[in-house]
């Protein structure tokens, strides 16, 4: 039976034409020849047909009543008959032929199954053939490449063959050197001077060393120069994360479309529903409570008494102004706010808190702390600095000190949701939400011993917004500290909902410092807008640094290379690049675009720190929307149904990845 069935299906398939289909055929349709859009044409013929038929029926009824012969027709009746026939032919051709063909010419289920099996076999064969091509041939597009073959287009499937790039002999020699260990992988950028080529060579060397293919990891389409010395070391590609938009979020009287980078289905849709409920209820209000980044070094003394002496000295208000002056010298934006100390035996932990403007400020605070420690070394010579960070900060770890004292931006956001909106949009009631919030977010979290986790899923929203806007995803740990409160107001008809987030850590800009370079001839030269100087591009000569290469950023400058002569033997090559927001991942093109969408790209010119504050309030407002929607789904019993609908793919992922 099985043999006979396969032979029959093969015979059916053999009669199926396999003519090639041109690419242009896919874009050209028969409806393009109509003078009107297709839906208007259909409406005209529908109206014409029924109007003509109605007119003829009325005329024939009058003839029957007046005993007039039916074959005697007037000119208007002839026009009506022709109109009805023409419109009937059009409608029959448009709707009837495809339906009849689908019934008469529909192949059996076995035929479809066989065709699917053959298509899958063709895909597997092509993938198997692709594996025999050296992986390095598809890496570096900057090297001389062959022309990609034309796409193979058939009636069943379209295959785009990957272009094959040939590695040069020089590249092959470098790859072998990296594989053998003679050339360190991290030094490729400095040796080659081409970040894209270095990434391609490193990628091919990695594949040869491990024997594993990286064919699914993209290499092209990324500016590797932009991450050198700032974002990622030894790159071999980049990971693609889809970005969705939730909103508009009506916050403090303004609308924001919030970008969210995530691979979790339902998250953006759920947050979008929360934004809709907030918008229909008049919007949300967000307030900044505190703004200060912290760094806490740990120092050790010979005895606990000496550690206590320094603690008393630092907490004396008369000494604070002196310490603030020393601290603030580190940057024109840094402003010391407070110093809090904690003793553990003869060890002293100093928690510095300072304002950092639009920068997240970890480096800024660290430089200020180092200045203070150097200053204290004079009066406390037996002080031994164990580490610039003693985890009393506390950075990227859940800590009660951040939950109580705050770190970064402390924000509270609230909204009053109308009862009708809760029923129609959120599909639940005010009473159910209040009860669920008390038993889940408050009581349930307390039973679990949660630390800052008195919420439904604040970390989901924080992480998605952080990745989209180029923040440090690891700081989601303390940035997601949140307590969600819900209360029935206005006689129990409406819902008051709020989120309090004491430690949102983010950045919209990193401030560019001024560097003074001194030549051998004693001339001073100021370089404005310097981000960093790679150490491997610097040499020291008689206590003067001779800089061979800088990374230069200047607003309005076009990508170019400029050379500045500081003397007969000292030369600086300045590489220009037009960049908006700088600092971590915020300076990357896609993340910078998301910051621009929110209106917080770069530093605020009017008020330092305003953009980072606005970004923190938007994060809190988006968390409020996400909390509201998820709690509503739980209260209405829709969580599992929604995730099964939006968070499950019917596509066979294993076949796609292969």
C-alpha positions as CSV (number, residue, x, y, z in Angstrom):
1,X,0.0,0.0,0.0
2,X,2.7,2.5,1.0
3,X,4.7,1.7,-2.2
4,X,1.7,2.1,-4.4
5,X,0.7,5.4,-2.7
6,X,4.2,6.8,-3.2
7,X,4.3,5.8,-6.8
8,X,0.9,7.4,-7.4
9,X,1.8,10.6,-5.7
10,X,5.0,10.7,-7.7
11,X,3.1,10.3,-10.9
12,X,0.8,13.1,-9.9
13,X,3.7,15.3,-9.2
14,X,5.3,14.5,-12.5
15,X,2.4,16.1,-14.3
16,X,2.7,19.3,-12.2
17,X,4.4,22.0,-14.3
18,X,7.7,23.2,-12.8
19,X,8.2,26.3,-15.0
20,X,10.4,29.0,-13.4
21,X,8.6,32.1,-12.1
22,X,10.1,35.4,-12.7
23,X,10.6,37.7,-9.7
24,X,8.6,40.4,-11.4
25,X,5.6,38.1,-11.5
26,X,5.2,38.3,-7.8
27,X,4.8,42.1,-7.8
28,X,2.5,42.4,-10.8
29,X,-1.2,41.6,-10.4
30,X,-4.1,41.6,-12.8
31,X,-5.9,44.1,-10.6
32,X,-3.2,46.7,-11.4
33,X,-4.8,47.2,-14.8
34,X,-8.1,48.5,-13.2
35,X,-8.6,52.3,-13.3
36,X,-9.9,52.2,-9.7
37,X,-8.7,50.3,-6.6
38,X,-9.9,46.8,-6.4
39,X,-12.3,47.3,-3.5
40,X,-14.0,50.3,-5.3
41,X,-14.3,48.3,-8.5
42,X,-16.0,45.4,-6.6
43,X,-18.4,47.9,-4.9
44,X,-19.3,49.5,-8.2
45,X,-20.2,46.2,-9.9
46,X,-22.1,44.9,-6.8
47,X,-24.2,48.1,-6.8
48,X,-24.7,47.9,-10.6
49,X,-25.9,44.3,-10.5
50,X,-28.4,44.7,-7.7
51,X,-29.7,48.0,-9.0
52,X,-30.3,46.6,-12.5
53,X,-32.0,43.5,-11.1
54,X,-34.2,45.5,-8.8
55,X,-35.2,47.9,-11.7
56,X,-36.1,44.9,-14.0
57,X,-38.2,43.2,-11.3
58,X,-40.1,46.4,-10.7
59,X,-40.7,46.9,-14.4
60,X,-41.8,43.3,-15.0
61,X,-44.3,43.6,-12.0
62,X,-45.8,46.7,-13.6
63,X,-46.1,44.9,-17.0
64,X,-47.8,41.9,-15.4
65,X,-50.3,44.2,-13.6
66,X,-51.0,46.1,-16.8
67,X,-51.1,43.0,-19.0
68,X,-48.2,44.3,-21.1
69,X,-46.2,41.6,-23.0
70,X,-42.8,40.9,-21.2
71,X,-40.9,40.7,-24.5
72,X,-41.7,44.3,-25.3
73,X,-38.8,46.2,-23.7
74,X,-37.9,49.8,-23.6
75,X,-34.4,51.4,-24.1
76,X,-34.0,51.7,-20.3
77,X,-34.8,48.1,-19.8
78,X,-32.3,47.0,-22.5
79,X,-29.6,49.0,-20.6
80,X,-30.6,47.4,-17.3
81,X,-30.4,43.9,-18.9
82,X,-26.9,44.6,-20.3
83,X,-25.7,46.1,-17.0
84,X,-26.9,43.1,-15.0
85,X,-25.3,40.6,-17.4
86,X,-22.0,42.5,-17.5
87,X,-21.8,42.8,-13.7
88,X,-22.8,39.2,-13.2
89,X,-20.0,38.1,-15.6
90,X,-17.5,40.2,-13.6
91,X,-18.6,38.9,-10.2
92,X,-18.6,35.3,-11.5
93,X,-15.1,35.7,-12.8
94,X,-13.8,37.4,-9.6
95,X,-15.4,35.1,-7.0
96,X,-16.6,32.0,-8.7
97,X,-13.7,30.6,-10.8
98,X,-11.2,30.4,-7.9
99,X,-13.8,28.6,-5.7
100,X,-14.6,26.1,-8.4
101,X,-10.9,25.4,-9.2
102,X,-10.2,24.9,-5.5
103,X,-12.9,22.2,-5.4
104,X,-12.2,20.5,-8.7
105,X,-8.4,20.7,-8.8
106,X,-7.5,20.4,-5.2
107,X,-4.8,17.7,-4.8
108,X,-5.0,15.0,-2.2
109,X,-3.4,15.3,1.2
110,X,-0.7,12.7,0.2
111,X,0.4,14.9,-2.6
112,X,0.9,17.9,-0.3
113,X,2.7,15.8,2.2
114,X,5.1,14.4,-0.5
115,X,5.8,17.9,-1.8
116,X,6.5,19.2,1.7
117,X,8.9,16.3,2.3
118,X,10.7,17.0,-1.0
119,X,11.0,20.7,-0.2
120,X,12.5,19.9,3.2
121,X,14.8,17.5,1.6
122,X,16.0,20.1,-0.9
123,X,16.6,22.5,2.0
124,X,18.6,19.9,4.0
125,X,20.6,19.1,0.9
126,X,21.5,22.7,0.3
127,X,22.4,23.2,4.0
128,X,24.5,20.0,3.9
129,X,26.3,21.4,0.8
130,X,26.9,24.7,2.5
131,X,28.7,23.1,5.4
132,X,31.5,21.9,3.0
133,X,32.3,25.5,2.2
134,X,35.0,26.9,4.6
135,X,33.3,29.0,7.2
136,X,35.8,31.8,6.8
137,X,34.7,32.4,3.3
138,X,31.6,34.2,4.4
139,X,33.2,36.3,7.1
140,X,35.0,39.4,5.9
141,X,33.1,41.4,3.3
142,X,35.8,44.0,3.1
143,X,38.1,41.5,1.4
144,X,37.9,40.9,-2.4
145,X,34.8,38.8,-3.0
146,X,33.2,36.9,-5.9
147,X,30.0,38.1,-7.4
148,X,27.1,36.3,-5.6
149,X,25.2,33.9,-7.9
150,X,21.6,34.9,-9.0
151,X,18.9,33.5,-6.8
152,X,17.4,30.2,-7.8
153,X,13.7,30.7,-8.2
154,X,11.3,27.8,-8.7
155,X,7.5,27.4,-8.5
156,X,7.9,25.8,-5.1
157,X,10.6,27.6,-3.2
158,X,13.0,30.5,-3.5
159,X,16.6,29.9,-2.5
160,X,19.1,32.8,-2.0
161,X,22.5,31.4,-2.2
162,X,24.9,33.0,0.2
163,X,27.8,35.0,-1.4
164,X,31.1,33.3,-1.0
165,X,34.0,35.5,0.2
166,X,37.5,34.4,-0.5
167,X,40.1,35.0,2.2
168,X,43.4,36.4,1.1
169,X,46.7,34.7,1.6
170,X,47.6,37.3,4.2
171,X,44.4,36.7,6.1
172,X,45.0,32.9,6.0
173,X,48.4,33.4,7.4
174,X,47.1,35.5,10.3
175,X,44.3,33.0,11.0
176,X,46.9,30.2,11.3
177,X,49.0,32.4,13.6
178,X,46.0,33.0,15.9
179,X,45.1,29.3,15.8
180,X,48.6,28.3,16.8
181,X,48.7,30.9,19.6
182,X,51.5,33.0,18.1
183,X,49.3,36.0,17.7
184,X,46.9,36.9,20.6
185,X,43.3,37.3,19.4
186,X,42.8,40.5,21.4
187,X,45.6,42.3,19.4
188,X,44.1,41.9,16.0
189,X,42.5,45.4,15.9
190,X,45.7,47.1,16.8
191,X,47.8,45.1,14.3
192,X,45.4,45.3,11.4
193,X,43.9,48.7,11.9
194,X,40.6,47.4,10.5
195,X,38.0,46.3,13.2
196,X,35.7,44.6,10.7
197,X,38.6,42.5,9.2
198,X,39.9,41.7,12.7
199,X,36.4,40.4,13.8
200,X,36.2,38.2,10.6
201,X,39.7,36.7,11.2
202,X,39.0,36.1,14.9
203,X,35.7,34.5,14.0
204,X,37.3,32.1,11.5
205,X,40.1,31.2,13.9
206,X,37.5,30.5,16.6
207,X,35.6,28.2,14.3
208,X,38.8,26.3,13.4
209,X,39.9,26.0,17.0
210,X,36.5,24.8,18.4
211,X,35.3,22.9,15.3
212,X,31.9,24.6,15.7
213,X,30.2,26.7,13.1
214,X,29.1,30.3,13.7
215,X,27.1,30.5,10.5
216,X,23.9,31.7,12.4
217,X,25.7,34.6,14.0
218,X,25.7,37.7,11.8
219,X,28.9,39.5,11.0
220,X,28.0,42.1,8.4
221,X,25.9,45.2,8.9
222,X,27.6,46.4,12.1
223,X,30.0,49.2,12.8
224,X,32.8,47.5,14.8
225,X,34.8,50.7,15.0
226,X,32.0,52.1,17.3
227,X,32.6,49.5,20.0
228,X,36.4,49.5,20.0
229,X,37.6,50.4,23.5
230,X,34.0,51.1,24.7
231,X,31.5,48.3,24.5
232,X,32.9,44.9,23.7
233,X,36.3,43.3,23.3
234,X,37.3,40.6,20.8
235,X,34.0,40.7,18.8
236,X,33.1,37.9,16.4
237,X,29.6,39.1,15.4
238,X,26.4,40.5,17.0
239,X,23.1,39.1,18.3
240,X,19.8,40.3,16.8
241,X,17.1,41.2,19.3
242,X,13.7,42.5,18.0
243,X,12.5,45.9,19.2
244,X,8.8,46.5,19.7
245,X,6.9,49.7,20.6
246,X,4.6,50.1,23.5
247,X,2.4,53.2,23.8
248,X,1.7,55.9,23.5
249,X,2.4,56.3,27.2
250,X,0.8,59.4,28.5
251,X,3.1,60.6,31.3
252,X,3.1,64.0,32.9
253,X,1.0,65.4,30.1
254,X,3.3,64.1,27.2
255,X,3.1,61.0,25.0
256,X,6.0,58.6,24.6
257,X,6.4,55.7,22.3
258,X,8.5,53.3,24.4
259,X,11.0,51.0,22.6
260,X,11.4,47.5,24.2
261,X,13.9,45.0,23.0
262,X,12.8,41.5,24.0
263,X,12.4,37.9,22.8
264,X,9.5,37.2,25.2
265,X,6.2,37.0,23.5
266,X,3.3,38.9,25.0
267,X,5.5,41.4,26.9
268,X,5.2,44.3,24.5
269,X,1.5,43.6,23.8
270,X,0.8,43.4,27.5
271,X,2.6,46.7,28.2
272,X,0.9,48.3,25.3
273,X,-2.5,47.4,26.8
274,X,-1.4,49.0,30.1
275,X,-0.4,52.1,28.3
276,X,-3.8,52.2,26.7
277,X,-5.6,51.9,30.0
278,X,-3.5,54.7,31.5
279,X,-4.1,56.9,28.5
280,X,-7.9,56.5,28.5
281,X,-7.8,57.3,32.3
282,X,-6.1,60.6,31.9
283,X,-2.4,59.6,32.0
284,X,0.1,58.9,34.8
285,X,2.2,61.2,36.9
286,X,5.9,60.6,37.8
287,X,8.1,62.3,40.4
288,X,11.8,62.2,41.0
289,X,12.5,61.6,44.7
290,X,16.3,61.4,44.8
291,X,19.2,61.4,42.3
292,X,22.7,60.2,43.3
293,X,25.1,57.6,42.2
294,X,27.1,55.8,44.9
295,X,30.6,54.2,45.3
296,X,31.8,52.6,48.5
297,X,35.5,51.8,48.9
298,X,36.7,49.6,51.8
299,X,39.7,50.6,53.8
300,X,41.5,48.8,56.7
301,X,43.3,50.1,59.8
302,X,45.4,48.5,62.4
303,X,42.6,48.7,65.0
304,X,38.9,49.3,65.2
305,X,39.5,52.6,67.1
306,X,41.4,54.1,64.2
307,X,38.7,53.1,61.8
308,X,36.1,54.7,64.1
309,X,38.2,57.9,64.1
310,X,38.0,58.2,60.3
311,X,34.3,57.5,60.5
312,X,33.7,60.3,62.9
313,X,35.9,62.6,60.8
314,X,33.9,61.9,57.6
315,X,30.5,62.3,59.3
316,X,31.5,65.7,60.8
317,X,29.5,68.4,58.9
318,X,32.5,70.8,59.3
319,X,34.7,68.5,57.2
320,X,32.1,67.8,54.5
321,X,32.8,71.1,52.5
322,X,36.5,70.4,52.3
323,X,35.9,66.8,51.2
324,X,33.3,68.0,48.6
325,X,35.8,70.4,47.1
326,X,38.3,67.6,46.7
327,X,35.7,65.2,45.3
328,X,34.2,67.7,42.8
329,X,37.6,68.3,41.2
330,X,37.2,65.0,39.3
331,X,34.6,66.4,37.0
332,X,32.8,69.7,36.2
333,X,29.5,67.8,36.7
334,X,30.2,65.7,39.8
335,X,28.7,67.1,43.0
336,X,29.2,65.2,46.3
337,X,26.0,64.8,48.2
338,X,26.8,62.7,51.3
339,X,29.2,60.2,52.8
340,X,27.8,57.3,55.0
341,X,30.1,54.9,56.8
342,X,29.8,51.4,58.2
343,X,32.3,49.6,60.4
344,X,33.0,45.8,60.4
345,X,35.8,45.4,63.0
346,X,38.8,47.3,61.8
347,X,37.4,47.6,58.3
348,X,35.6,50.8,57.3
349,X,33.2,51.1,54.3
350,X,32.6,54.6,52.9
351,X,29.5,55.1,50.8
352,X,29.9,58.2,48.7
353,X,26.8,59.6,46.9
354,X,27.0,62.3,44.2
355,X,25.1,63.9,41.4
356,X,26.3,62.9,38.0
357,X,24.2,64.8,35.5
358,X,23.0,62.9,32.4
359,X,25.8,60.3,32.9
360,X,25.2,57.1,34.9
361,X,28.4,58.2,36.6
362,X,30.2,55.2,37.9
363,X,33.6,56.3,36.5
364,X,32.9,59.9,37.6
365,X,32.2,58.8,41.2
366,X,35.2,56.5,41.2
367,X,37.5,59.3,40.2
368,X,36.1,61.5,42.9
369,X,36.4,58.8,45.5
370,X,40.1,58.3,44.5
371,X,40.7,62.0,45.0
372,X,39.2,61.9,48.5
373,X,41.2,58.7,49.4
374,X,44.4,60.4,48.3
375,X,43.6,63.5,50.4
376,X,42.8,61.4,53.5
377,X,46.0,59.5,53.2
378,X,47.8,62.6,54.5
379,X,46.0,62.7,57.8
380,X,45.5,58.9,58.1
381,X,48.8,57.4,56.8
382,X,48.1,54.0,58.2
383,X,44.9,53.7,56.1
384,X,45.1,50.8,53.7
385,X,42.8,51.0,50.7
386,X,41.7,47.4,50.1
387,X,39.4,48.2,47.1
388,X,37.8,51.1,45.4
389,X,34.5,49.1,45.6
390,X,33.6,47.2,48.8
391,X,30.1,46.1,47.7
392,X,28.5,48.6,50.1
393,X,27.6,50.6,47.0
394,X,25.9,48.2,46.0
395,X,26.3,47.7,42.3
396,X,24.5,44.9,40.3
397,X,23.5,43.0,43.4
398,X,20.2,43.0,45.3
399,X,20.9,44.9,48.5
400,X,18.9,46.4,51.3
401,X,21.0,49.6,51.3
402,X,19.8,50.4,47.7
403,X,16.2,49.5,48.7
404,X,16.3,51.9,51.7
405,X,18.8,54.6,50.8
406,X,18.3,54.5,47.0
407,X,20.9,54.5,44.2
408,X,20.8,56.3,40.9
409,X,17.3,57.8,40.4
410,X,14.5,57.2,42.9
411,X,11.2,57.6,41.2
412,X,7.5,57.1,42.1
413,X,4.8,56.9,39.4
414,X,1.1,56.8,39.9
415,X,-2.2,56.8,38.0
416,X,-5.9,56.6,38.7
417,X,-7.6,54.0,36.4
418,X,-11.3,54.6,35.7
419,X,-13.5,51.7,36.7
420,X,-15.1,51.4,33.2
421,X,-11.6,51.3,31.7
422,X,-10.7,48.5,34.0
423,X,-13.7,46.5,32.9
424,X,-13.6,47.2,29.2
425,X,-9.8,47.3,28.5
426,X,-8.3,45.3,31.3
427,X,-11.2,42.8,31.5
428,X,-11.3,42.8,35.3
429,X,-12.7,44.8,38.2
430,X,-11.1,47.2,40.7
431,X,-11.9,44.9,43.6
432,X,-10.2,41.9,42.0
433,X,-7.0,43.9,41.3
434,X,-6.8,45.3,44.8
435,X,-7.2,41.9,46.4
436,X,-4.7,40.2,44.0
437,X,-2.1,42.9,44.6
438,X,-2.3,42.5,48.4
439,X,-2.1,38.7,48.3
440,X,0.5,38.4,45.5
441,X,2.8,41.5,45.4
442,X,2.7,42.2,49.1
443,X,1.9,39.1,51.2
444,X,3.3,36.6,48.7
445,X,6.6,38.5,48.3
446,X,6.9,38.8,52.1
447,X,6.4,35.0,52.4
448,X,9.2,34.5,49.9
449,X,11.5,36.9,51.7
450,X,11.8,39.1,48.7
451,X,14.2,42.1,48.7
452,X,12.8,44.9,46.6
453,X,10.6,42.4,44.7
454,X,7.2,43.5,45.8
455,X,5.9,43.6,42.2
456,X,4.6,41.4,39.4
457,X,7.4,41.7,36.8
458,X,9.1,45.0,36.9
459,X,12.4,43.4,35.8
460,X,10.8,42.4,32.5
461,X,10.0,46.0,31.5
462,X,13.2,47.4,32.9
463,X,15.4,45.0,31.0
464,X,13.6,45.4,27.7
465,X,13.9,49.2,27.8
466,X,17.5,49.0,29.0
467,X,18.6,46.8,26.1
468,X,16.8,49.0,23.6
469,X,18.3,52.2,24.9
470,X,21.9,50.9,25.4
471,X,21.9,50.7,29.2
472,X,23.8,48.1,31.2
473,X,21.4,45.1,31.4
474,X,23.2,43.8,34.5
475,X,22.0,46.9,36.4
476,X,18.5,45.5,36.0
477,X,19.2,43.8,39.3
478,X,18.8,46.9,41.5
479,X,17.0,49.0,39.0
480,X,14.0,46.6,39.1
481,X,13.6,47.1,42.9
482,X,9.9,48.1,42.9
483,X,6.9,48.0,45.1
484,X,3.5,48.1,43.4
485,X,0.5,49.5,45.4
486,X,-3.2,49.3,44.4
487,X,-6.1,50.9,46.2
488,X,-9.8,51.5,45.5
489,X,-10.7,55.2,45.4
490,X,-13.7,57.4,44.6
491,X,-16.1,55.2,46.5
492,X,-14.5,52.0,45.2
493,X,-15.3,52.9,41.6
494,X,-11.7,53.7,40.5
495,X,-8.3,52.2,41.0
496,X,-5.2,54.1,42.3
497,X,-2.1,52.3,41.2
498,X,1.5,53.3,41.8
499,X,5.1,51.9,41.5
500,X,7.9,53.1,43.7
501,X,11.4,52.4,42.3
502,X,14.3,53.6,44.6
503,X,17.3,52.7,42.5
504,X,16.9,53.2,38.7
505,X,20.4,53.3,37.2
506,X,20.8,54.5,33.7
507,X,22.6,56.9,31.4
508,X,21.6,59.2,28.5
509,X,25.1,60.6,28.0
510,X,28.7,60.4,29.2
511,X,30.4,63.8,29.5
512,X,33.4,64.5,27.4
513,X,36.4,65.7,29.2
514,X,39.2,68.1,28.1
515,X,42.7,66.7,27.7
516,X,45.8,68.8,27.6
517,X,48.6,67.3,25.5
518,X,52.1,68.7,26.0
519,X,54.7,68.4,23.2
520,X,58.4,68.0,23.5
521,X,58.7,71.7,22.8
522,X,56.6,72.7,25.8
523,X,53.6,73.7,23.8
524,X,50.1,73.0,25.2
525,X,47.3,71.8,23.0
526,X,43.7,71.2,24.1
527,X,41.7,68.5,22.5
528,X,38.0,69.0,23.1
529,X,35.6,66.1,23.0
530,X,38.1,63.3,23.6
531,X,36.5,60.1,24.7
532,X,39.4,57.8,25.3
533,X,43.0,57.1,24.3
534,X,43.9,53.5,23.8
535,X,47.1,52.7,25.8
536,X,48.6,50.8,22.9
537,X,48.5,54.0,20.8
538,X,50.6,55.9,23.4
539,X,54.2,56.0,24.2
540,X,56.0,57.8,27.1
541,X,59.0,60.0,26.6
542,X,60.5,62.2,29.3
543,X,57.2,62.3,31.2
544,X,55.4,63.5,28.1
545,X,52.8,61.4,26.3
546,X,53.1,61.3,22.6
547,X,49.7,60.3,21.2
548,X,49.6,58.6,17.8
549,X,45.9,58.0,17.6
550,X,42.8,59.5,19.3
551,X,39.1,58.9,19.0
552,X,37.5,62.3,18.4
553,X,33.9,63.3,18.7
554,X,32.7,66.7,17.7
555,X,29.1,67.6,16.9
556,X,28.5,68.2,13.2
557,X,31.8,66.7,12.1
558,X,31.8,64.3,9.3
559,X,33.7,61.0,9.3
560,X,37.2,62.0,8.4
561,X,40.9,61.8,9.4
562,X,42.6,65.0,10.5
563,X,46.2,65.5,11.5
564,X,47.3,68.1,14.0
565,X,51.0,69.0,14.2
566,X,52.1,69.9,17.7
567,X,55.8,70.2,16.7
568,X,58.3,69.0,14.2
569,X,58.2,65.4,15.5
570,X,54.9,65.2,17.4
571,X,51.8,64.4,15.3
572,X,48.2,63.5,16.3
573,X,45.9,61.8,13.9
574,X,42.3,62.6,14.8
575,X,39.6,60.3,13.5
576,X,36.3,62.2,13.2
577,X,33.0,60.5,13.7
578,X,29.5,62.0,14.1
579,X,28.0,60.6,17.2
580,X,25.1,61.8,19.3
581,X,25.0,60.1,22.7
582,X,28.2,58.6,24.0
583,X,28.7,56.1,26.8
584,X,28.4,52.4,26.9
585,X,25.9,51.1,24.4
586,X,24.0,54.5,24.1
587,X,26.4,55.6,21.4
588,X,25.6,52.7,19.1
589,X,23.4,53.6,16.1
590,X,20.3,51.5,17.0
591,X,20.3,52.3,20.7
592,X,20.9,56.0,19.9
593,X,17.9,55.9,17.6
594,X,15.7,54.5,20.5
595,X,17.0,57.3,22.8
596,X,16.1,59.8,20.1
597,X,12.6,58.3,19.8
598,X,12.1,59.1,23.5
599,X,13.6,62.6,23.2
600,X,16.4,61.9,25.6
601,X,19.4,61.4,23.2
602,X,22.5,63.0,24.5
603,X,23.0,65.5,27.4
604,X,20.5,68.2,28.1
605,X,21.8,71.6,27.1
606,X,19.3,73.6,29.3
607,X,19.6,71.6,32.5
608,X,22.4,69.0,33.1
609,X,20.8,65.7,34.2
610,X,17.3,66.5,32.8
611,X,17.4,63.8,30.1
612,X,18.5,61.0,32.4
613,X,15.8,62.0,34.9
614,X,13.2,62.0,32.1
615,X,14.4,58.6,31.0
616,X,14.1,57.3,34.5
617,X,10.5,58.6,34.8
618,X,9.6,56.9,31.4
619,X,11.0,53.6,32.7
620,X,8.9,53.9,35.8
621,X,5.8,54.8,33.8
622,X,6.4,51.8,31.5
623,X,6.7,49.6,34.5
624,X,3.4,50.9,35.8
625,X,1.8,50.0,32.5
626,X,3.3,46.5,32.6
627,X,2.3,45.9,36.2
628,X,-1.3,47.0,35.5
629,X,-1.7,44.8,32.5
630,X,-0.2,41.6,34.0
631,X,-2.1,41.9,37.2
632,X,-5.3,42.3,35.2
633,X,-4.5,39.2,33.2
634,X,-3.9,37.3,36.4
635,X,-7.1,38.6,38.0
636,X,-9.2,37.7,34.9
637,X,-7.5,34.3,34.4
638,X,-6.2,35.2,31.0
639,X,-2.4,34.7,31.6
640,X,-2.1,31.2,30.3
641,X,-4.4,31.8,27.3
642,X,-2.5,34.9,26.3
643,X,0.9,33.2,26.5
644,X,-0.3,30.2,24.5
645,X,-1.5,32.6,21.8
646,X,1.4,35.1,21.6
647,X,4.3,33.3,23.2
648,X,4.2,30.0,21.2
649,X,5.3,29.7,17.6
650,X,3.8,27.1,15.3
651,X,7.1,27.1,13.3
652,X,9.5,24.2,13.7
653,X,12.4,26.1,15.2
654,X,14.8,23.2,15.0
655,X,14.4,23.1,11.2
656,X,14.8,26.8,10.9
657,X,18.0,26.9,12.9
658,X,19.4,24.0,10.9
